[in-house]
Amino acid sequence: MRPAGEADVCRVHVRPPPVPMEPAVTVQAKGQLVKKTAFYVRSGNSTRELGDTEQEKYILGRWPGPLPTVGVA
């Protein structure tokens, strides 16, 4: 048992990907689970989803120039 007031701390370091990623996520919409792709960014200690226009601007600023092809056979 841990004494009162003590807690574990975890710190995770993740390298940025070389290309933009749009993970498939499951969200609840109108009471049903729906799969969709979404583009998320970290800002401080939070995560938020970007819309199409914001996503395009973010990608152009974060990955200028032509993007490398990753995982394309």
C-alpha positions as CSV (number, residue, x, y, z in Angstrom):
1,M,0.0,0.0,0.0
2,R,1.2,3.5,-0.8
3,P,1.1,6.2,1.8
4,A,-1.5,8.9,1.4
5,G,-0.4,11.8,-0.9
6,E,2.1,9.7,-2.9
7,A,1.6,8.9,-6.6
8,D,3.4,7.3,-9.5
9,V,4.6,9.5,-12.3
10,C,5.0,8.4,-15.9
11,R,6.7,10.4,-18.6
12,V,6.6,9.2,-22.2
13,H,8.8,10.6,-25.0
14,V,7.5,10.0,-28.6
15,R,9.4,11.1,-31.7
16,P,7.3,13.0,-34.3
17,P,6.4,11.0,-37.3
18,P,8.1,11.8,-40.7
19,V,4.7,12.2,-42.3
20,P,1.2,13.3,-41.2
21,M,-0.8,10.5,-39.6
22,E,-4.6,10.1,-39.6
23,P,-5.5,7.3,-37.2
24,A,-8.7,5.4,-37.5
25,V,-10.7,6.1,-34.3
26,T,-14.0,5.0,-33.0
27,V,-16.4,7.7,-31.7
28,Q,-19.9,7.8,-30.4
29,A,-22.4,9.6,-32.7
30,K,-26.1,9.6,-32.1
31,G,-25.8,6.7,-29.7
32,Q,-23.8,4.5,-32.0
33,L,-20.1,3.7,-32.3
34,V,-18.7,4.9,-35.7
35,K,-15.3,4.5,-37.1
36,K,-13.6,7.5,-38.8
37,T,-10.2,8.9,-39.5
38,A,-9.2,12.1,-37.8
39,F,-6.1,14.4,-37.5
40,Y,-5.1,15.3,-34.0
41,V,-2.4,17.7,-32.7
42,R,-1.0,18.1,-29.2
43,S,-1.0,21.6,-27.7
44,G,0.5,21.9,-24.3
45,N,-1.1,19.2,-22.2
46,S,-4.2,18.7,-24.4
47,T,-5.1,17.0,-27.7
48,R,-7.5,18.4,-30.2
49,E,-8.9,17.4,-33.6
50,L,-8.3,19.7,-36.5
51,G,-10.8,20.3,-39.3
52,D,-9.8,20.1,-42.9
53,T,-8.7,23.7,-43.4
54,E,-6.8,23.8,-40.1
55,Q,-5.2,20.4,-40.9
56,E,-4.0,21.6,-44.3
57,K,-2.4,24.7,-42.8
58,Y,-0.8,22.7,-40.0
59,I,0.7,20.1,-42.4
60,L,2.1,22.8,-44.7
61,G,3.8,24.5,-41.7
62,R,4.9,21.3,-40.0
63,W,6.1,19.3,-43.0
64,P,7.2,21.9,-45.7
65,G,8.0,20.5,-49.1
66,P,7.1,17.2,-50.6
67,L,6.2,14.5,-48.2
68,P,8.1,11.2,-48.4
69,T,6.1,8.1,-49.2
70,V,5.9,5.8,-46.3
71,G,4.6,2.2,-46.4
72,V,3.7,2.5,-50.1
73,A,4.6,-0.7,-52.1
